Amino acid sequence: MGAGDPARNRSSLAHRVRYALRHPRRVPAHARRALRDARLRLLHRDHISYYRAVMASDSARSAEAAVGHSPSREQWARIGRMQFDYLVRHGLEPHHRMLEIGCGNLRAGRLFIDHLEPGHYYGIDISPHILLAAQDTLVREGLQAKLPHLTLANDLTLAFLPEGHFDVVHAHSVFSHSPRHVIEECFAHVGRVLAPGGFFDFTFDHTEGEEHQVLHEDFYYRTETLIRLAAEHGLAARFMDDWEELPHRQSRIRLTAMSDRTRTVGP
């Protein structure tokens, strides 16, 4: 459920001072992020445009860095494998149709694509730069024959996708970078594209204290807030306790349609 005190407010001056004193070598990198944040917020008033510019900036350094905060190739692969193993353990089967929101450069998507039947993986992202990197991953992994869909999205209304089509919807490290209105937009529409018995898994940065953001890139939410928002849009929520046992700093919730609580794809 994140490192350290889950009730801490990472945006507070006291936390930032303590962090700087403990990690002085990280201060220049954070200062660069803060300057970039100020500049991009002036240029891009809506969050999608803003974060698309963030991804373009990060991708210019490295596609892996854009996806996972400067990970090594090994760490990039490890986190992708962890996502894949978890969903397979929770019921993802080759015949299922899967939508991955925020597919990035296919850190986990390359494994989902290989696991699923041809044409059954649909990845969307707001960043054209990272989708070009996803194509490179497809070539590197030799997955062209699996015919995955990779599509640029400008919002999370999912209006271009068919009703009741996807058995599994997955969003890893998307809501950790999303303000509340973006999450609400997704909750308002994701139920329409879920197949009967399907589920939507997402991760988020968890806090037990005051909800807050660090710059305009990292957002921390209380579990109760997300569960309540989901219920307002006819979605039942389950906090995934077994995900907490894995070496990852985010928490995980699974949503299903309230009208279909008796039958779900996964355990």
Summary of the structure (lengths in Angstrom):
residues: 267
radius of gyration: 18.1
end to end distance: 21.5
largest distance: 53.0
contacts: 834
relative contact order: 0.14
helix: 48%
strand: 19%
